[in-house]
Amino acid sequence: KLWVRLADRADYLITLAHTEDSEDVTQGLTCFVVAAKQKGVSIQAHDKVGFDSTNLCRVTFEDVTVARSDILGGVDMLGRGWEQYERMMDSEHLEVAAVCV
């Protein structure tokens, strides 16, 4: 994932991953809470010009193992990550709009 804000300062990452096959890309997704220092997680800050108050990073996952207990919201949220993502993006859109003003 590219352009992840402040990933290099995070203890945990909220990660959206496909856990079920589906032709609709918004279906079969699950949100996981992954420790940033977990084996297989790599975080690299990008060099950039301007917007110095926050770092933008590349996050790479390689053979990262997650447990059912890592599902954001518990096992009942398995396959319902898109719903969670949409709710998270509501506040993100407001934040981006505020930066533009």
Secondary structure, DSSP 8 states (H G I E B T S, - for coil): ---EETGGG-SEEEEEEE-S--SSTTSSEEEEEEETTSTTEEEEE---SS-TTS-EEEEEESS----GGGBTT-GGGTTBHHHHHHHHHHHHHHHHHHHH-
